[in-house]
Amino acid sequence: MTADPASQIAHLRQQINEQNYQYYVLDNPLIDDAAYDRLMTELRELEARFPALVTPDSPTQRVGAAPASHFSKVPHRQPMLSLGNAFNHEDLAAWYERVTRLLGDEQHPSFVVEPKIDGLAVTLIYEAGRFVLGATRGDGAVGEDISANLRTIKSIPLTLRPPADDSPLPTRIEVRGEVYMRTDDFDALNRRLVAAGERPVANPRNAAAGSLRQKDPQMTAERPLRFFAYALADSEGVALPADMGQWDVLQYCKALGFAVNPHSAFFEQFDAVVAYCDRWMTRRDTLDYEVDGAVIKVHNLEQQRQLGTVARDPRWAIAYKFPAREAITQLTSISINIGRTGVATPAAELAPVELGGVIVRNASLHNADYIRDRDIRVGDYVTVKRAGDVIPQVVGPVVGRRDGSEQVYQFPATCPACGSTLERIEGEAAWRCPNFGICPAQLVRRVEHFVSRGAMDIVGIGERQAELFVSRGIIRDVADLYRLTAADFEGVEGYGAKRIQNILTAIEQSKQRSLDRLLVALGIRYVGSVAAQSLAGTFGSIDSLMQATPDEIEAIDGIGPVVAKSVVDVLQRVDTRQVIEKLRTAGVTMTAPVTAAAARTSATSTLPLAGQTFVLTGTLPTLSREAAAELIQQYGGKVTTSVTRKTSYVVAGAQAGRKLTTAQQLGLAILDEADLLQLMQSSGENRVE
């Protein structure tokens, strides 16, 4: 017998709510998108036929409100408190001493620690198990009603799940937590904004806050927001356990259907709390959302009440703040650096600012498109970000601080070092100086690369020495390093007889470096140490490699057509062959030892991308296609130009074309830049520099 419409609708809602819970709360999808869409379509059709059965808590009503002209005020029954901050172990120890002193010797507090997510605090009110109101923190006493926008967030349940122990739901309950955006979703959002000609958002927190304050809930629904619950403000109609603590609150929220941060932890001893904070301070980059610290709370709720608040800060909780990774400072000028392959990279010169314990004066601007798309101007106050040990980068301008004196930056048309007209290959973000053989800036960088540890490892020569030799005309190509004599250092401050002799000895010793090290030193684009070991182990000599065809090189496991073409192009150049002959005359090793092939196989097999084939398409946010391909090679992967069923991953950027479509049709794994970098770091200790 066919069920009546009300029963059908109730059953469909229950199924959809369960799938939302599995997907958005537990990260455990049980059905594919097509099956989920069929359930939603069936429910919408039934509700359209029986509109009297539509209720506000239906999954179809997550986006149903008309755009708001303003947000009404919502007084909080209990204030939404702020938190005091601790910046070091001494601050934590002082807070702990104060807590234990106020509680007295007979009470021994235990603690709950939760990652401090950099998002937006909200409060959610449910009556009879149904979501009825959601509001911002506001000034702590009064917030703004953003219920329509919060309904669009699928990790916020519209109806609460009955607890597993069959205890009744509260008649009214207020749950508080954080709305946030995952970093990969944030990156994807910015790519969409840039592609649409709109200004990108500075950071995930701003993206979350701006998304929740959209006047049109449909706009919020298009933003990939998520929610973690971390507190109960109050509840009515059910007697919660008298000895309930903060850890129990988190478990209760989880039982009601809320997502709770899985990295929250319970500790009996405060030393373990401090160790937890230190551990997460070094592991924050492993999370897929931004955290700026850890929140430490006294577990026992009765002890929380005893401790009370001072001003707007609870005495029973504190935020241990991690060193800042973002700061605001003024961009005073933009300079152009020319790399060893001719890439012209813009760099921001900044008013000095402390960031993560380091004074930052320069930051990356990536490329011309990055500056243009973010409308970064000279004189702007800008947000600068430093994640882990990565070079600081300018995120974007603080537009509200502009006074009209800022200047729109015009990317130069010519190389600042040699005056050659910069060129841009179609499909690439980078501008290049084509003057490979003569440009002094390129030569300085090639010398730096040639003497580096992963190449010929000539100790005592670096950037300053390279600039000195090039400016004096002593070095016109890297092979001239082997013609240096003690006389070339005469009159140069800081170079005594012993230092000069050490440098000359290091140059002489470098002649014995293996062939693969020489191939790395030559700076062939896409050829890192792994690819160089493959080439040396297969061909055995520089002469055999110079005679090889692209097809012969591509036949090597781990070498794709992009790498093969680059090797042939460079080794066929007249200036490259001249350098090789000069190196040969100087006595540099030009053949591979017998063990090279074995070393290549061993090194490649332990790298995280070993055996994987990649295709690159579109424009990546920060990496040029060449840089991405070189990184993939360094981590043991192979880069090809065609998408086939044998392709392991397609790395897609903005304006990806037919290759992305083909990958989707074949059901291949598709990565963005962030996914690629994460994949590389899956075994970071094996990285070959």
N, C-alpha and C positions, 0 to 999 in steps of 0.2 A: 504494500500500500504506500502511495506517495505521501511524504510528510507534508504537513501544512506549511505555508510560506514562512510563518514566524519561526517554526522549528528549523526549516532549511537555512534561514538567515542566521539564526543563533549558532547552528552547526558550522556554517562557513566562517563566521566571525571567530569562533573558537579555533578553527584550523589556522586561519590567517594570523591570529594573535600568537599562536604557538610557534608558527614559522618565523614571525618577527622576533620572538623571544630567542629562539634557537640561533638565528642569524645575527641579530644586532646585540644581543646580550651575551650569549655564550660563544659567539664566533664559530658556530657549529651548524652550517646549513644542511638541512635534511632533504630538500628538494631543489630542483634547478629553477632558474628564473622563469622558464616557460610555464612550468607547473604552477608556480606562485601567481603568475599573471593570469592563468586560467581561473584560479580561485577568486582573485579580485574581480575579474570580468563577470563571473557568475554572480558574485555578491552585488555588484553595481546594477546588473540587469534586474535582479530580484527587487532591490530597493527602488529602482525606477518604476517597476510595476506596482509596488506596494509602498508608496512614499510615507504612509502613516507609520510604517515600521522602522523608519530611519531614526536613529538615536545619535546623540553627540559623541558617544564613545565608539561608534562603528569605525573600523579601519578606513572606510571610504571617506570619512570626515576629517582626516588629518589635514587636508587642505580644503576648507570649505567656507572660510570666513571672507568677507569682503575686505579690501584694503582699508586700513585704519587711518583716520586723519590725525589721530594723536593716541597716546597710550595713557589710560586712566591710572590714577594713583591707587596703590594698595598698601594700607597700613599693615605692618607685620605684627602678629600677636606676640611673638617673641623676637627681639631685635636680631638682625643678622650681623653678628659681631665680626670685627676684623681680628687679626692675629698680631701679637708681638713678634719681633724677629730676633733670631740668633744668627750671628755671622761666623762664629768659630767655636771651638771646644770650650773656651772660657765662658762664653755666653750661655752655652748649654749647661755647663756645670753650675753657673749662678742661678739659672732657672730651676734646675733640679734641687739645689740647696734651699731655694725659697719655697718650693712645693713641699718638700719634706718637713721644713720648719713649721709651715702653716698647718700641716696635717698632724704634726706631733709624732713622737717617737713610736707610739703604738700602732700607727697605721703605715703600712709599707705599700706604696702605690706600684701598680704594674702599668704598662703603657701599650698603646697602639700607635704604630707609625704608618703613615700613608704618603705616597708620592704627592707632592704639591703640583697639581696640574696647572699649567698656565692657560686658563680659560676664563669663563664667566660664571660666577655663582648665581644660582637660581633656587627658588623654593617652589614646590609642587604640592597642591592641596587636592586630596581625594575625599569624596563623600560617598558612603555606601559602596566603596571600591571603585568609583569612577572618577576620572580626572575632571576637576571643575575649574581650577584656577592655577595659573603659573605666573610668577613675578620675578623681577630682577632684585638685586640687593638694594639698589638705590643708595640712600644715605644711611642704611642700616635700620632705620625706623620705618621708612616709607619707600616702597619700590614702585615699579611700573608693571601694569598688567600686559604680559606678552603671551597670554594663553594660546592664542591662535597660532603663533609662531612655534611655540613649544610642542603643540600637537603634531607638527610635521616631523619631529625627531623620532625615528622609529625605535630607538632604544629607550624611549620614555613610554611606559605602558599607559594606554588609555583606560584599561581596566586592570585591577590588581589580581594577581594569582592567589588563590586560596593557599595558605601555608600547608606544607606536607602533613603536618600533624592534625589537620582538619579543624584547627582552632578558628574561631570566627574572625572575619575582617573587621577592623575598626570602623565605626560609623563615620569618623573623620580622622584623617591623618595628614601630617605635613612632613614631607621628605625634602631634604636639601642636598644639593650636590653641584657638580660642575659641568657646564656645557663646554665642549672642546672640539677641535678639529684635528684629525690625524695629519701628520706631516706630509704623507704622500698625497692625501686628498687636498691639502693646502697647495702643494706644488701643482697638482692638476688644475685646481681652481685658478691659480695665477696664469697658467698657460692658456686657459679658456678666456680669461679677461684680456690678456695681451692680444690673443688672436682676434678678439672682438673689438680691438681698439680702445679698450678701457684701461684705467690705471690699475696695476696689480696692488695687492694688499701687502702691508709691511711684514706681518707675522701671523701665525695661526691664532693667537689670542685676539688680535684686531679683526681677523676674519670671522671668528665665532661671535664676537660682540656685535660687529656690523650686521652679520646675518640675522641675529636675533632682533635687531631693531629695524628690520625692513618693514615698511608700512604694509606691504603686500605679502601675506603668508606664502603665496606661490613662489615668491623669490626666495624665501627662507627654505622652502621645500627643495629647491634646486641646489642648496648648499649641503655638503655631506657632514652634518653635525652629529655629535654623539654625546652621551650623558653618563657620568658616574655618580652614584649616590654615596653620601658619606655621613649623613646625620638625620635624626628625627627631631623635629622641632616640638611637636606634641601629638597626642593621639587621644581619641575619645571612643567610648563604647566597647573597649576591650581592656582587660587588666593585663598589662605587660608584667613580666617577672620583676619582683622587687629588687633582686640582685643583678638586674640587667646592666651590662657594661658596654663600652664603646664597641668592643669586638662583637658582642652579641647584637648590637644595633646593625652592624654591617651584615651579619648573617641573616637577620630578620629582613632587611631591605632586599637581600638576595632572594629570600624565600618569597617575597611579594612580587618578584619579577623584575627587579632593577639590576642593572649592571653595577658591580662593585669592583673597584680596582683590585686585580688579582695579586698585586705586589704589596698590598697592605699586610702588616705583620704584627703579632702580639709578642711582648717581651715582659718577663718578670724582672730582669735586671737592667739598670740604666746603661751599664757599659755596653750591653748588646745593642741598645738603641743607638748609641753613638757609632758603633761599628757598622750598623745598618746604614746610617746616614752617609758615612764615609764611602761605603761600598757603592751606594747608588750615585754618589757624586761622580765617581769614575765610570759608571755604567749608564749614565743618562742617555748617551747616544744610541744605546741598544733599544730604547723604547720607540714606539712609532707615534709618539706625541711629545710635545714639549713639557718638561718639568723644570721648575726653577728652585726646587728645594724639597724638603720633606716636612710633613706636619706631624708633630708629636703630641699625643693627647693622653691625659690620665684616663685609664680604662674605666675605673669605677665611677658610675654616674652620681652616686651619693657623695663621693669625694669631690667630684666636679662641683656639686652644689655647695659643699663646704668651702671650697676655694673661691668660688664666686668670680666676679669681674672687677677690673679697675679701668675706669674710663670706658672705652669700647673694646678692650682686650680681655678675653678670659684668662684667668690665672692658671687654668688647668690645661692650656694648650699653647704651643709655640711653633713658629715656622722656622726651621733651620734653612737659611737661604744659601744656595749654591753660588759660587762666584758668577757674576753677571757675564752673559755671552752676547749681550746687546748693549749698546750705548749710543748716545746722540752727541755728535760733534759737528764742526763745520768743515765742509769740503772746500779747501782753499784753492786748489788747482788740480788739473788733470794732466798727467804726463803719458807719453807713449813709449813702451819698451819693445824693442825688436828682438825676437828670439832667434835661436840658431837656424830655424827653418824659415825665417822671415816673417813669422806671424807678428802683427802689430797689436799689442795688448795694452789697453788703457789702464792706468792705475790712478787711484785717488790719493792726493796728498791732503792730509787731515790735520786739523788742530789736535795736538796730542791728547789722548783720552785713555784712561785705564780701563782695560777690558779683560776679565778673567785673570787678574793679577799681572797683566802685561801692559806696558805703555804702547799704544798703537798710533803710528803716524802715517801709515800707508795701508791701502786696502784695494782689493781687486774690483774692477768694474767689468771684467769678462770680455766684452766686445762692444762694437758700435751699436748693435741692436739693443743690447741690454740698457745702455745709457738712454737711447731714444725711447724705448718702450716704457721706461720708468720715469721719463722726463726729469732726469738728474741734471742739475745745473751747477755751474761753478758759483760758489758762494752759498749754496744751500746748506742748511742743517740737515744732516742725514743720519739714518739709523745704520749702525755698523754692527755686524754679527761675526762672532768667532766661535765656531763649534769644534770642540775637541782641539786637535792640533792643526786644524785646517787654517790656511791663510785667511786673514780677515777679509770680509767682503761687504760692500755697500749694499744694503737691502733696498733702500729707497729714500726719497726726500721727505722731510717733515714740512709739508706744504703750508701748514698753518703758521710757520715761523718766517715765511718769505716777506721781505719788505720792499721788493721791487728792484733791488740792486743785483739780483742773481742774473747770471748770463747763460743763455742756452749754448751748449757745447757743440762745436762743429768738428767732427772727426776729420783729421788732416787728410789731404789728398796725396801727400808725398811723404816719403820716409824721412824722419827727423835726423837720421844719421848720414844718409848719402844723397837724399833728394830725389830718389827714384819714385816714379808714380806708383802708388799702392794699387794692388790688384785684388780682385775678389772672385774666386771660383764659384760658379753657379751652384747653389745648394749648400754652400758653406757660410758660416757666420763670420769667419775670420777674414780680415784684410791682410795682405802679405806684401812685403818688399821683394820684388823679383830679382834683385841684384845679388844673387847667391854668391858669386865669386868675389865680389869687391866690397860690399857693404861692411863697413868696420864694426857696426853693432852686431851683425850676424857673426862676424869672425870672432869677436870677443866671446860670444856665447858658445861658439863651436869649440874654442880653445878650452873654456870652462868645462864643457861636456867631455871633451877628449881626455882631460887630466883627472876626471872625477873617479871616485872609488870603484864604481861599477864598470868603468871603462879601463883606461890605461893606468889609473891609480898613481899619478905622479904627485907625491907629497911635496908641499911647499909652493905650489903654483895654484892660484885661485883667481877670483874676479879682478882684484887689484893688479896682480901681476899681468894678467891677460890684457887689461886695459893699457898698462904701461908699455908692453911689448908691441901691441898693435898701434898705439899712438906714435911710438918712435919709429915705426916702419920696420922693426926688427923681425916681426912675424907677419907674413902675408898669407900663410895657410898653416894648418896644424902641423904639417911635416917640418916646418921651420923650428919647432921646438927642439928638434934633434940637432940643430946647428948652433944652438946657444953656447956661448963660451963665457968665461969669467969676465972678459972685457965688456960684454953687453951690460953688466951690472955696475960698471964704473960710474961713480958720481951719484948713484941712487941711494938715498938716505935709508939706513936700516939694514943694509946688506953688507955684513962683514965677510971675511974670507971663509969662515966655517959655514955660515948659512949658504953662501954661494956654492960651496963644495957639496953640501947636502942636497941642494936642488939638482945639481949636475949629476950626482950619483943616482938620484931617484929617476931622472930622465934615462940614464943608461940602463938601469934595472928594468924599466918599463918595456924595453925592447924584447924581453922574454915573455911578455904576456901572451896568452893563448889567442888563437885566431878569432874565437867568438868574442873575446874582449875587444879586439881590434874592430870587428864589425859593429859592435855597440858604439865604440868611440867615433866611428865615421859618421854617426848621427843619421843613419838611414831611417826615414820616417816609417813608423809602425814596427821597427825591429828593436825589441827589447832583448834582455839577456836570454830568455827562453827561445825565441825565434832565432837568435844568433847561434845558440848551441845547436839547434836543428840544422841550420845552414852549414856551419863548420863541420859538424859530424857527418853530414851527407856528402859534401863536395870535397872536403879534405884540404883545399887550398883556395887562396883568393883568386888564382888564375882560373881554376875550374869554375868557380862561382861567376866570374866575369863573363865566361863563355856560355853560361846556362841560359836557356829560354824561359819565359814566364811559365810555360806548361811544365817544364822540368822542375822548377822551383815549387810550383803549386802542388806537385805530386807528393811533396813531403807532408807527412801527417802533422796537422796543426798549422800549416801555412795555407792561406787563402789567396785568391786572385788579387786582392788589394795589396797585400804584402808583396806578393811576387812581382807585381808591376812596379811597386816602389823600389824594390831591390834592383831590378833591371834598369829602371830609369836613372837611378843614382850612379850605378856602376858603369853605365854607358857614357856618362858625361865626361867630356875631355878634361875638365878641371879635376874631377875625382880621380881619373886615371893618372893624371900628373902627380897628384898627392900620393897615390899608392906607390908610384915608382920612386918618389923621393923617400918614402918610408922604407921601401925595399933596400934602397941604397944605404940608408942609415942603419940597416941591420935589424929592423922590426920583424918579428915572426910572421910568416905569411902562410904557414901550413898548420893543420890541426893535428894534435897528438892522437894516437890510436884510440885512446879512451874517451874521446869527445862524444862519440855516438852514445856510449853507455851513460855518460853524464847527462846528455840531453834527455834520454828516455827517463832516467831517474828523476831529474828535476821537473820534467813536464808532468809526470804521473802524480806528483804530490801537490800540484797547484789546484786551487779551487775550481778553475774553469777547464781543467784538463778534459779533453774528449768532447767539449761542447762547441757547437758551431753557431755563430752569431751573424745576423744581418742588421745593418744600421739604416734607418730611414728617418727623414725629417730633421728638424733643428732641435738639438737638446738645449736645456736652459743654460748650462755653464760650460759644458764640454764641446769642443769642436768635434766633428766626426773623426778627424784624424787622431785627436787625443783619446777619444773613446776607443778607437780601434787599437791604438798602441797599448792602452791599459788592458784591454782584453787579451792581447798577445802576451803581455807581461805576466798575466795570471794564468797562462796556459791555454787560452781559448783560440779558436780559429775564426777569422772574419771573412765572409764571402759576400758577393754582391747580389746573388740570386736567392729568392725564397723557394725552397723545395721541402718535401716531406722530411728530408734529412736535417733540416734546420732545427737547432735546439731552441733558440730564442730570437725573437725580433725585437730590437730596441727601437722604440718609436718616439720621436719628438714632435714638436709643433709642425703642422702642415705636412704630416706624413702622407704619402701618396699610395700608389698602386701596390707597393710591397706590403703595406699594412693591411690592405683589403685582401690580398692573397693569403697573408698569414691568418687572418680571421676566417677565411673560407676553409683553410686547411686545419683549423683548430689548434694552431701553434701557440706556445706561450709568448705573451707580449709583455715587455718590460718598459718602464720609463727609466730616466736617468737614475732616480733614487733607488729603484729596484736593482739596477745593474750594479751600483756601488755597494748595495747591501749584499748582493750575491758574491762580489769580490771579497768582501770582508768576512765571509763565512769561514775562511781559514787564513786570516790576515797574517799569521805568523809565517806562512809559506810564501809571502809575497817576494818576488824577485825584483830588486831595484835596478 
